[in-house]
């Protein structure tokens, strides 16, 4: 039986979700992810499989930690973004197209999974502006 989905869940990630690895306070190069049969990486080095096997063991024994990346929608997936209009806190609901507007929102931390998260960010944005005023 393949236990990778359960291992991924126990470590707080989903199969296919990209993440970083922290070992002794240092971030390893590349992005890592769990696949159906193993742990994979977008980073390749001479002893790639040995490194991958070591990382899996280090994660299980708590010698390495997963650093989750901010959520990023898949193509055509809907997401929320904070919206402040005349002091009213709100959100907008958008489709991810991987275009420059979507990427700019993502880089600014304005891409949210839920409307509650978007409204919370809108509150923080409005509070920051009020503090300066």
C-alpha positions in Angstrom: 0.0 0.0 0.0 1.2 3.5 -0.8 1.3 5.7 2.4 2.5 8.9 0.8 -0.9 10.6 0.9 -1.2 9.9 4.7 2.4 11.0 5.3 1.8 14.3 3.4 -1.4 14.9 5.4 0.4 14.2 8.7 3.1 16.8 7.7 0.4 19.4 6.8 0.6 19.4 3.0 -1.3 17.9 0.1 -0.1 15.5 -2.5 1.3 17.8 -5.3 1.5 20.9 -3.1 4.9 22.6 -3.5 6.9 23.5 -0.3 10.3 24.4 0.9 12.5 22.4 3.3 14.2 23.9 6.4 17.1 21.9 7.9 19.1 23.4 10.8 17.5 26.8 10.2 18.7 26.7 6.5 16.4 26.6 3.6 17.3 23.9 1.0 17.4 24.8 -2.6 14.4 24.1 -4.8 10.8 23.2 -4.2 9.7 19.8 -2.9 6.4 18.0 -3.2 4.8 14.6 -2.5 3.7 12.5 -5.4 1.7 9.3 -5.3 4.8 7.2 -4.9 7.5 9.4 -3.3 8.7 12.8 -2.5 9.8 14.9 -5.6 11.8 18.0 -6.2 12.3 20.7 -8.8 16.0 20.8 -7.8 18.4 18.2 -9.2 21.9 17.5 -8.0 24.4 14.7 -8.5 23.0 12.5 -5.6 19.4 13.6 -6.2 17.7 10.4 -5.0 19.9 10.1 -2.0 19.0 13.7 -1.0 15.3 13.0 -1.5 15.4 9.9 0.6 17.3 11.7 3.3 14.8 14.6 3.3 11.9 12.2 3.7 13.6 10.5 6.6 14.5 13.8 8.2 10.9 15.0 7.9 9.6 11.9 9.5 12.1 12.2 12.4 11.5 15.9 12.8 15.1 16.9 11.8 13.7 18.9 8.8 10.6 21.1 8.6 8.2 22.0 5.9 7.9 25.7 5.0 4.5 26.1 3.3 4.3 28.5 0.4 1.4 31.0 0.0 -1.6 29.4 -1.7 -1.8 30.0 -5.5 -4.9 29.1 -7.5 -4.8 26.8 -10.4 -5.8 28.0 -13.9 -9.4 29.2 -14.0 -9.8 28.6 -10.2 -11.7 31.3 -8.4 -10.1 33.4 -5.7 -10.9 36.4 -3.5 -9.0 39.6 -3.2 -9.5 42.4 -0.6 -11.4 45.5 -1.7 -11.8 48.8 0.1 -14.3 51.3 -1.4 -14.9 54.6 0.5 -14.0 53.0 3.8 -16.3 50.0 3.2 -14.6 46.6 3.6 -15.4 44.1 0.9 -13.8 41.7 -1.5 -13.8 40.9 -5.2 -14.2 37.4 -6.6 -11.9 36.6 -9.6 -10.7 33.8 -11.9 -7.0 32.9 -12.0 -5.6 33.3 -15.5 -1.9 33.6 -14.6 -1.9 37.1 -16.2 0.1 40.1 -15.1 -2.8 41.4 -12.9 -3.2 38.1 -11.2 0.5 37.8 -10.6 0.7 41.3 -9.3 -2.0 40.6 -6.8 -0.3 37.4 -5.8 3.1 39.1 -5.3 1.4 41.7 -3.2 -0.2 39.1 -1.0 -3.7 39.9 -2.2 -4.8 36.4 -3.4 -7.0 34.7 -0.8 -8.8 31.3 -0.7 -11.8 32.7 1.2 -13.9 35.9 1.4 -13.2 36.0 5.1 -9.5 36.1 4.5 -9.9 38.8 1.9 -12.1 40.9 4.2 -9.5 40.5 7.0 -6.8 41.8 4.7 -9.0 44.7 3.7 -9.4 45.6 7.4 -5.6 45.5 7.8 -5.1 47.7 4.7 -7.6 50.2 6.0 -6.1 50.2 9.5 -2.6 50.9 8.0 -3.9 53.9 6.0 -5.8 55.2 9.0 -2.7 55.0 11.2 -0.8 57.1 8.7 -3.5 59.6 8.4 
